[in-house]
Amino acid sequence: MTLISLTRRASLSALILLAGAPGLSLAQAKPAAKAAPAAVAAAPQLLPAQSELTFAAKQMGVPVEGRFKRFEAKLAFDPKKPEAGSVAFSIDLGSATLGAAEFDAELAKPAWFDSKKLPQATFQSTAIKALGGGKFKIAGKLSIKGQTRDLNVPISLNQAAGTTTATGTFVLKRLEFKIGEGDWADTSMVANEVQVKFKLAFSGLAPL
């Protein structure tokens, strides 16, 4: 008998013994398949129909209120680990409205938002801190008309029926962002302080 024949018989015997071993089959002897990668959680999604962004100032002592009709928010945020999260927000300045077409056209001009040349305002968080009770403080950079300033935004989170609602109010000084230039820079005509309020509804946010 040749060496080749002996080698083949030895290989066949090994396979027969392996197949007959208790609790083991040829199929089990194959390398285990790699586990499928874990699914990545979907990012929270803004619900525009349930969200709003408004602003208010005083013109010659009389309150004037408006709102932005279009804005976007992107979150990477776990309420239980807020320090690892981030918030990015953008506003379509051309969507600002005071409720009348002639006033809206004025807001789009260079003296105010200059929205045809500089159509977006943005906010990017730099730190998020939990304050307890569903309240957080978000520090970040707000940019409008090429001007960037530090901003601290307090928010409160409430959850119901799978929706998380973030609410808050902050005050900015319009002249720091060159909003209302020229004759409109006179704060006796239009106050420098502008109050901004938001209610932002999201789906897909982790439980508080």
FENCOR-V358731 format. One record per residue. N is the residue number from 0. OMEGA is omega in radians with two decimals (999 if undefined). D_LAST is the distance of its C-alpha to the last C-alpha in Angstrom with 2 decimals. Layout:
BEGIN
n = (N | N)
omega = (OMEGA | OMEGA)
d_last = (D_LAST | D_LAST)
END
This chain:
BEGIN
n = (0 | 1 | 2 | 3 | 4 | 5 | 6 | 7 | 8 | 9 | 10 | 11 | 12 | 13 | 14 | 15 | 16 | 17 | 18 | 19 | 20 | 21 | 22 | 23 | 24 | 25 | 26 | 27 | 28 | 29 | 30 | 31 | 32 | 33 | 34 | 35 | 36 | 37 | 38 | 39 | 40 | 41 | 42 | 43 | 44 | 45 | 46 | 47 | 48 | 49 | 50 | 51 | 52 | 53 | 54 | 55 | 56 | 57 | 58 | 59 | 60 | 61 | 62 | 63 | 64 | 65 | 66 | 67 | 68 | 69 | 70 | 71 | 72 | 73 | 74 | 75 | 76 | 77 | 78 | 79 | 80 | 81 | 82 | 83 | 84 | 85 | 86 | 87 | 88 | 89 | 90 | 91 | 92 | 93 | 94 | 95 | 96 | 97 | 98 | 99 | 100 | 101 | 102 | 103 | 104 | 105 | 106 | 107 | 108 | 109 | 110 | 111 | 112 | 113 | 114 | 115 | 116 | 117 | 118 | 119 | 120 | 121 | 122 | 123 | 124 | 125 | 126 | 127 | 128 | 129 | 130 | 131 | 132 | 133 | 134 | 135 | 136 | 137 | 138 | 139 | 140 | 141 | 142 | 143 | 144 | 145 | 146 | 147 | 148 | 149 | 150 | 151 | 152 | 153 | 154 | 155 | 156 | 157 | 158 | 159 | 160 | 161 | 162 | 163 | 164 | 165 | 166 | 167 | 168 | 169 | 170 | 171 | 172 | 173 | 174 | 175 | 176 | 177 | 178 | 179 | 180 | 181 | 182 | 183 | 184 | 185 | 186 | 187 | 188 | 189 | 190 | 191 | 192 | 193 | 194 | 195 | 196 | 197 | 198 | 199 | 200 | 201 | 202 | 203 | 204 | 205 | 206 | 207)
omega = (-3.06 | 3.10 | -3.14 | -3.13 | 3.13 | -3.14 | -3.14 | -3.14 | 3.13 | 3.13 | -3.12 | 3.13 | 3.14 | 3.13 | -3.14 | 3.12 | -3.14 | -3.13 | -3.09 | -3.13 | -3.12 | 3.07 | -3.10 | 3.09 | 3.09 | 3.14 | -3.13 | -3.11 | 3.13 | 3.10 | -3.14 | 3.11 | 3.13 | 3.13 | 3.12 | 3.13 | 3.13 | -3.13 | 3.11 | -3.12 | 3.13 | 3.12 | 3.08 | -3.11 | 3.08 | 3.09 | -3.02 | -3.08 | -3.13 | -3.06 | 3.09 | 3.14 | -3.06 | 3.07 | -3.11 | 3.08 | 3.11 | 3.06 | -3.06 | 3.07 | -3.10 | 3.14 | 3.07 | -3.08 | 3.11 | 3.12 | 3.03 | -3.08 | -3.10 | 3.10 | -3.12 | 3.09 | 3.08 | -3.09 | 2.86 | -2.85 | 3.00 | -3.10 | 3.13 | 3.09 | -3.02 | -3.09 | 3.14 | -3.06 | 3.08 | 3.14 | 3.05 | -3.06 | 3.09 | -3.09 | 3.03 | -3.07 | 3.11 | 3.14 | 3.12 | 3.12 | 3.03 | 3.08 | 3.11 | -3.03 | -3.10 | 3.10 | 3.13 | 3.11 | 3.11 | -3.14 | -3.10 | -3.07 | -3.09 | -3.12 | -3.12 | -3.08 | -3.10 | -2.95 | 3.08 | 3.14 | -3.10 | -2.92 | -3.04 | 2.88 | -3.10 | 3.02 | 3.09 | -3.11 | 3.04 | 3.12 | 3.08 | -3.10 | 3.08 | 3.12 | -3.13 | 3.08 | -3.13 | -3.13 | -3.10 | 3.01 | 3.14 | 3.06 | 3.14 | -3.11 | 3.07 | -3.13 | 3.09 | 3.10 | 3.10 | 3.12 | -3.12 | -3.14 | 3.03 | -3.12 | 3.02 | -3.06 | 3.04 | 3.10 | 3.02 | 3.13 | 3.04 | -3.11 | 3.11 | 3.06 | 3.08 | 3.14 | 3.06 | -3.13 | 3.10 | 3.13 | 3.11 | 3.14 | 3.03 | -3.12 | 3.02 | 3.11 | -2.99 | -3.08 | 3.06 | 3.14 | 3.12 | 3.08 | -3.07 | -3.12 | 3.12 | -3.14 | -3.10 | 3.10 | 3.11 | -3.07 | 3.02 | 3.08 | 3.10 | -3.10 | 3.14 | -3.09 | 3.08 | 3.13 | -3.13 | 3.08 | 3.11 | 2.96 | -3.06 | -3.12 | -3.12 | 2.93 | 3.04 | 3.12 | -3.13 | 3.14 | 3.09 | 999)
d_last = (76.85 | 75.27 | 72.35 | 70.28 | 70.86 | 69.86 | 66.62 | 65.76 | 66.53 | 64.38 | 61.41 | 61.92 | 62.18 | 58.92 | 57.12 | 58.72 | 57.71 | 54.12 | 53.87 | 55.34 | 53.09 | 51.14 | 47.60 | 48.06 | 49.03 | 49.90 | 46.69 | 44.72 | 46.74 | 45.29 | 42.60 | 39.09 | 37.30 | 34.46 | 30.98 | 29.29 | 26.67 | 23.03 | 21.55 | 19.59 | 16.27 | 16.92 | 15.75 | 13.72 | 16.48 | 17.31 | 18.57 | 21.62 | 22.83 | 19.79 | 19.67 | 22.12 | 23.37 | 26.06 | 28.34 | 30.83 | 33.86 | 37.11 | 40.47 | 43.31 | 41.06 | 39.93 | 36.23 | 35.80 | 32.63 | 31.72 | 29.02 | 28.41 | 28.60 | 27.48 | 24.72 | 22.48 | 19.21 | 18.28 | 15.00 | 14.48 | 10.95 | 8.20 | 5.47 | 6.57 | 10.02 | 10.52 | 14.18 | 14.97 | 13.90 | 16.28 | 16.81 | 20.19 | 21.42 | 24.91 | 26.85 | 30.10 | 32.25 | 34.85 | 32.54 | 32.66 | 34.27 | 35.66 | 36.74 | 40.33 | 41.83 | 44.10 | 41.34 | 39.12 | 42.12 | 42.49 | 38.90 | 39.62 | 42.65 | 42.90 | 42.85 | 39.34 | 36.87 | 39.63 | 37.41 | 40.19 | 40.60 | 37.06 | 34.85 | 31.35 | 29.21 | 26.46 | 23.59 | 22.40 | 19.85 | 21.19 | 18.42 | 14.81 | 14.01 | 11.10 | 12.63 | 10.38 | 9.18 | 6.97 | 10.25 | 11.58 | 15.19 | 16.43 | 20.03 | 22.22 | 25.54 | 26.56 | 29.77 | 32.00 | 35.71 | 35.97 | 34.66 | 31.60 | 29.99 | 27.11 | 24.34 | 21.37 | 18.87 | 16.46 | 13.51 | 11.16 | 8.22 | 8.37 | 7.79 | 10.91 | 13.12 | 11.51 | 11.55 | 9.28 | 11.56 | 12.08 | 14.90 | 17.18 | 20.83 | 23.07 | 26.84 | 28.97 | 32.73 | 34.36 | 37.46 | 35.54 | 34.90 | 38.42 | 37.28 | 40.31 | 43.17 | 46.88 | 47.80 | 44.16 | 43.35 | 44.96 | 42.11 | 44.40 | 44.14 | 40.48 | 38.07 | 36.58 | 33.10 | 30.94 | 27.75 | 25.10 | 22.34 | 19.76 | 17.50 | 16.02 | 14.59 | 13.24 | 13.21 | 11.97 | 8.70 | 6.57 | 3.80 | 0.00)
END
